[in-house]
Amino acid sequence: MNFHVLTLFPEMILNGMNTSITGRAIAAGRLSLEAVNIRDFAFNKHQKVDDYPYGGGAGMLMQAEPVYLAWQSVAEKLERKPRVVYLTPQGQVFRQSMAAELAGEEDLIFLCGHYEGIDERVLEEIVTDYVSIGDYVLTGGELPAMVLMDCISRMVPGVLSNQESGETESFAGNLLEYPQYSRPEEWHGRRVPDILLSGHHANIDKWRREQSILRTAQRRPDLLKKADLTNKEWAWLKAERKQEEL
């Protein structure tokens, strides 16, 4: 997986991604990361890439040409046009399923906007995917880009030391992850559930599945509509909810 980020702040991307799991994956060659400075493609000595929007209004707008040339530098090097993800509150909300789909690409370009956005014409020219990480506004697209890259990286083979951890965590099967416990067995009067100490793996798997269903119902009931639950599991959940009401 090769990430190419078009940004006004390449150091922010490089510093953020070259740490922890993604940093180790980059060092090991599982991932590659290129931060392309859009200012390098400006046609003035001050590397100015913004201007006033036509029609008036508050703020400044990133100009089309520097963005286009930054994108072109990547496309020409790759000798093809990879998918371009523009981070914007107007995009489709990012989900785990989207991460899995994007992880199938060999190269991804992320376009990070600033100010009041980017000239619409260059977006129409190069962008293939409009993606949002939530219904709020940030200063720029760098943090959302890093969120996507972090999540996508976990789906790339070899990035995680234990690939299973990328398949069984929250949102797998539209269910939240079950509660996890470590040593000591008792902490502040709270004990690890006995089932986890039993060594009976089938019962542990059943308990974890039930806890995932229950936690999803409590914290993200919207996900249950898409979860693949059996009739027996729906009946169990209904009984658990009734018990909680007593």
C-alpha positions in Angstrom: 0.0 0.0 0.0 1.4 3.4 -1.1 0.0 6.6 0.4 0.5 9.9 -1.4 -0.8 13.0 0.5 -1.2 16.4 -1.2 -1.0 18.9 1.7 0.2 22.3 2.8 1.7 20.8 5.9 3.8 17.7 4.9 5.6 17.6 8.3 2.3 17.1 10.0 1.6 14.0 7.9 5.1 12.6 8.2 5.4 13.2 12.0 2.0 11.7 12.6 2.4 8.6 10.5 6.0 7.7 11.2 5.1 6.5 14.8 3.7 3.4 16.4 2.2 0.6 14.2 2.2 2.7 11.0 5.7 3.9 11.6 7.0 0.3 12.0 5.1 -0.8 8.9 6.7 2.1 6.9 10.2 1.2 8.2 9.6 -2.5 7.3 8.4 -1.6 3.8 4.8 -2.8 4.3 3.6 0.8 3.7 5.1 3.7 1.9 4.2 7.3 2.5 4.8 10.4 0.4 3.8 13.9 1.5 3.6 16.2 -1.5 3.8 19.9 -0.6 1.2 21.8 -2.7 3.2 25.0 -2.1 6.0 23.7 -4.2 3.8 24.1 -7.2 2.9 27.7 -6.7 3.9 30.3 -9.3 5.1 33.1 -6.9 8.1 33.6 -4.6 6.0 33.5 -1.5 4.5 30.1 -2.5 1.0 31.5 -2.1 -1.7 29.0 -3.1 -4.9 30.8 -2.0 -7.0 33.7 -3.4 -10.3 35.4 -2.8 -13.4 33.4 -4.0 -15.4 34.8 -6.9 -18.8 36.2 -5.8 -17.4 37.3 -2.5 -17.7 35.7 0.9 -15.5 35.2 4.0 -12.1 33.5 3.8 -9.8 32.4 1.1 -9.9 29.5 -1.4 -7.1 27.1 -2.5 -6.4 27.7 -6.2 -6.9 25.0 -8.7 -3.5 25.0 -10.5 -1.1 24.2 -7.6 -3.4 21.4 -6.5 -3.6 20.0 -10.0 0.2 20.2 -10.5 0.8 18.4 -7.2 -1.6 15.7 -8.3 0.0 15.5 -11.7 3.4 15.0 -10.2 2.2 11.8 -8.5 0.1 10.5 -11.5 3.0 11.0 -13.9 5.4 9.2 -11.6 3.0 6.3 -11.3 2.1 6.4 -15.0 -1.6 6.1 -14.1 -4.3 7.9 -12.2 -5.0 6.3 -8.8 -8.0 7.0 -6.7 -8.0 10.5 -5.1 -9.7 10.8 -1.7 -10.7 14.4 -0.8 -11.3 14.9 2.9 -14.4 17.1 3.3 -17.4 17.4 5.6 -19.5 17.1 2.5 -18.3 13.5 1.8 -19.6 10.1 2.6 -19.0 9.2 6.2 -16.0 6.9 6.6 -16.7 3.4 7.9 -14.8 0.2 8.5 -16.3 -1.3 5.3 -14.9 1.6 3.3 -11.4 1.0 4.9 -11.5 -2.6 3.7 -12.4 -1.6 0.2 -9.7 1.1 0.0 -7.1 -1.3 1.4 -7.5 -3.2 -1.9 -5.8 -0.4 -3.8 -2.1 -0.3 -4.5 -1.9 3.5 -4.4 -4.1 6.1 -2.8 -3.9 9.9 -3.1 -5.3 12.0 -0.2 -6.1 15.6 -0.9 -6.1 17.9 2.2 -7.9 21.2 1.9 -7.6 24.3 4.0 -9.1 27.8 4.3 -12.6 27.8 2.9 -11.9 24.8 0.6 -10.6 24.2 -2.9 -11.6 25.5 -6.3 -14.4 23.3 -7.5 -12.9 22.9 -10.9 -9.9 20.9 -9.8 -12.0 18.7 -7.6 -14.1 17.8 -10.6 -11.0 17.1 -12.5 -9.1 14.8 -10.2 -11.2 13.6 -7.2 -12.8 10.1 -7.2 -13.9 9.9 -3.6 -15.3 12.5 -1.2 -15.0 11.3 2.4 -15.9 12.7 5.8 -14.9 11.5 9.2 -17.9 13.1 10.9 -20.3 16.0 11.0 -18.0 18.7 12.2 -15.4 21.1 10.7 -11.6 20.9 11.2 -8.9 23.3 10.3 -7.6 21.2 7.5 -7.7 17.7 5.9 -4.5 16.4 7.5 -6.0 14.9 10.6 -8.8 13.1 8.6 -6.3 11.9 6.1 -4.2 10.3 9.0 -7.4 8.8 10.4 -8.1 7.1 7.1 -4.5 6.0 6.6 -4.3 4.5 10.1 -7.5 2.6 9.7 -6.7 1.4 6.1 -3.2 0.4 7.2 -4.6 -2.1 9.7 -6.3 -4.0 6.8 -3.0 -4.4 4.9 -1.4 -7.8 5.3 1.6 -7.8 7.5 1.0 -4.4 9.1 -0.4 -5.9 12.4 1.7 -8.3 14.3 -1.3 -10.5 14.7 -3.6 -10.3 11.7 -6.5 -11.7 13.7 -6.7 -8.5 15.8 -7.6 -6.5 12.7 -10.5 -8.9 12.0 -12.1 -9.3 15.4 -12.1 -5.8 16.7 -14.9 -3.3 16.9 -17.2 -3.0 13.8 -16.3 -6.4 12.5 -19.7 -7.8 11.4 -21.2 -4.5 12.5 -20.7 -5.4 16.2 -18.6 -3.6 18.8 -15.8 -5.5 20.4 -16.4 -7.4 23.6 -14.9 -6.3 26.9 -11.2 -7.1 27.4 -9.3 -7.9 30.6 -5.7 -8.4 31.7 -3.8 -9.0 35.0 -4.4 -8.8 37.9 -7.5 -11.0 38.3 -9.0 -8.4 40.7 -8.5 -4.6 40.6 -10.3 -2.1 42.8 -12.7 -4.8 43.8 -13.6 -5.7 40.2 -12.9 -9.3 39.2 -12.2 -10.7 35.7 -15.3 -12.7 34.6 -14.9 -16.3 35.6 -15.6 -17.5 32.1 -12.4 -16.0 30.9 -10.4 -18.0 33.5 -12.1 -21.3 32.7 -9.9 -22.2 29.7 -13.0 -23.5 27.9 -12.5 -21.8 24.5 -15.9 -22.6 23.1 -17.7 -21.1 26.1 -15.3 -18.1 26.0 -16.1 -17.5 22.3 -19.9 -17.7 23.0 -19.5 -15.3 25.9 -17.6 -12.8 23.8 -20.1 -13.0 21.0 -22.9 -12.3 23.5 -21.0 -9.4 25.0 -20.4 -7.9 21.6 -24.1 -8.1 20.8 -25.1 -6.6 24.2 -22.6 -3.8 24.0 -23.7 -2.9 20.5 -27.3 -2.8 21.6 -26.4 -0.5 24.5 -23.9 1.9 22.8 -24.6 1.7 19.0 -28.1 0.2 18.5 -28.0 1.6 14.9 -25.4 -1.0 14.0 -27.6 -3.9 15.0 -29.8 -3.4 11.9 -26.9 -4.5 9.8 -25.5 -7.1 12.1 -25.9 -10.8 11.1 -27.6 -12.2 14.2 -29.4 -15.5 14.4 -33.0 -15.8 15.6 -31.6 -17.4 18.8 -29.3 -14.4 19.4 -32.2 -11.9 18.8 -34.2 -13.9 21.4 -31.3 -13.9 23.8 -30.9 -10.1 23.4 -34.6 -9.5 24.0 -34.4 -11.5 27.2 -31.3 -9.7 28.4 -33.0 -6.3 27.7 -36.0 -7.3 29.7 -33.8 -8.4 32.6 -32.0 -5.0 32.6 -35.4 -3.3 32.9 -36.3 -5.2 36.1 
